[in-house]
Amino acid sequence: MNVWVVFASKYGSTREVAEAIAAELRGVDEVDLHEASEIDGFDAADAVVLGSAIYAGHWLKPAAALLERHAGELASRPTWLFSVGPIGDPPQPEDAGPEGISEAIESTRARGHRVFAGKLDHASLSRVERLMVRALRAPEGDFRDWDAIRAWARGVGGELSALRAAG
Ligand SMILES: Cc1cc2nc3c(=O)[nH]c(=O)nc-3n(C[C@H](O)[C@H](O)[C@H](O)COP(=O)(O)O)c2cc1C
């Protein structure tokens, strides 16, 4: 099976989450890692793990566009979704996915959607972004839980193995 791990990331933290998911799945399947802005459909994929950073309650445009334009393709192959965003300890907003995620899960027939805590580095943000996160009192730091990310990816790998065994 050729599994595509596809991501949208502005400052790189979601890219690293996607890389960790891909590394975990490589033990099970052939895996290709793609940036969402670089692909136009999922024809060549047997299964898809698609994720994005959350900004102001939404997925980044390249990932949101794939969801919108290619939901049918995703629905016809095993698909999992993930979002990276909540900041702090405990991460806030708690388990809040992007707007419209329930509809996206339905239209892609995704087998799961997981929200992972993200990373915030004030120095790399634009002035407007810095003002936004200060207004929200979002603390700086790397809150990504690598054990949780790898465990989720192993779960996806297990489901893929079961699907393959079922033929
Ligand atoms: C301006 C701004 C707005 C954000 N809005 C949200 C949000 O609405 N919900 C959320 O969970 N995280 C939000 N975040 C946190 C980011 O999703 C988090 O920093 C993530 O790790 C960024 O991923 P990236 O490095 O791949 O771009 C926001 C961050 C910034 C800078």
The ligand as an ORCA input file, in Angstrom:
! r2SCAN-3c Opt
* xyz 0 1
  C      -2.009     33.911     14.749
  C      -2.206     32.534     15.282
  C      -3.486     32.016     15.422
  C      -3.692     30.722     15.939
  N      -4.969     30.238     16.063
  C      -5.150     28.997     16.587
  C      -6.478     28.468     16.742
  O      -7.475     29.100     16.394
  N      -6.626     27.249     17.298
  C      -5.547     26.502     17.689
  O      -5.729     25.404     18.199
  N      -4.269     26.964     17.524
  C      -4.060     28.183     16.990
  N      -2.777     28.666     16.824
  C      -1.629     27.828     17.210
  C      -0.963     27.154     15.995
  O      -1.861     26.280     15.376
  C       0.286     26.412     16.474
  O       1.265     27.380     16.761
  C       0.812     25.407     15.453
  O       1.783     24.572     16.065
  C       1.387     26.105     14.248
  O       1.742     25.157     13.278
  P       2.863     25.431     12.158
  O       4.194     25.653     12.886
  O       2.886     24.147     11.380
  O       2.453     26.595     11.355
  C      -2.570     29.934     16.312
  C      -1.275     30.463     16.163
  C      -1.077     31.731     15.646
  C       0.318     32.257     15.497
*
